[in-house]
C-alpha cells in the first residue's frame, strides 16, 4: 500500500535541513511501528520520497512524504502512533492512501505552493510599504537576476506568481514550485523591494509554507489540487 504523510515543521525544527529531516523520519517510522517497505539488494533502504523539500529557516504546515507499507494501518491509528514519537516542532497532520504508479508520486506532481510572509520584528520598512503590492502583481513582466548552478541569468518571474496579496502586514502568495518551475518567496520580496524603492535587510523575512499543490489543469489552464486531496482516508 502506498501512503502519503502530511506533516508540519515549525519552531526550532525550521533550522533542520532536509537530509536530517529524512533521517529523523526513518527513525520515527521505526519507533512508531509503521511497517514500511524496504528496497531490495545489498543496501536496502526505506521506500520514501519527499515532495519539494523545504529550505532551512522556513516553517511549514504543508509538507509531504510518500512511503510504501508492507502491513496496512488505518489513518487514525497511524496518526496516533506517529505523533506519539514526534519531537517538539514536528507534527503529523494526515496519513492517506494514494494510487500506485508514477501518477501518485508527490515529487513529480508538485506544481505550486502557498506561502505567508511577514517581516521579523524591527525589519519592516518605514512608511506604507503595502500599498504597491497590487500594482506590482499587475505588472506584465518582473525581470530578476536569478542564481543557478551554472551561474546567473535573467528570468521573468511574473508567470510564476499565481496569487499575491497583503492583509494586516501578512503577505500571501501562491508560487510555481517543482522541477518545471520553482520560485522562492524571498526572491519575490526582493523584487518588490527594488520596485517599491525600499531596502530589504538580510534575514528580514519569516516564511511559512501553507500547502503544496498538483496541477490537474489542461490546455494551459491551472487547476491546483492539494497533494492531500489526492489521497483517501484509510478506514
Secondary structure, DSSP 8 states (H G I E B T S, - for coil): -EEEEEEEE-GGGGGS-HHHHHHHHHHHHHHTT--B-B--SSS--B-EEEES---TT-EEEEEEEEEEBSS---HHHHHHHHHHH--TTEEEEEEEE--SSGGG-HHHHEEEEEEEEEE-TT-S-SS--STTHHHHHT-S--EEEEEETTEEEEEE-GGGEEEEEEETTEEEEEEE-SSS----HHHHHHHHHHHHT----TT-EEEEEEEEEEE---TT---EEEGGGGSEE--
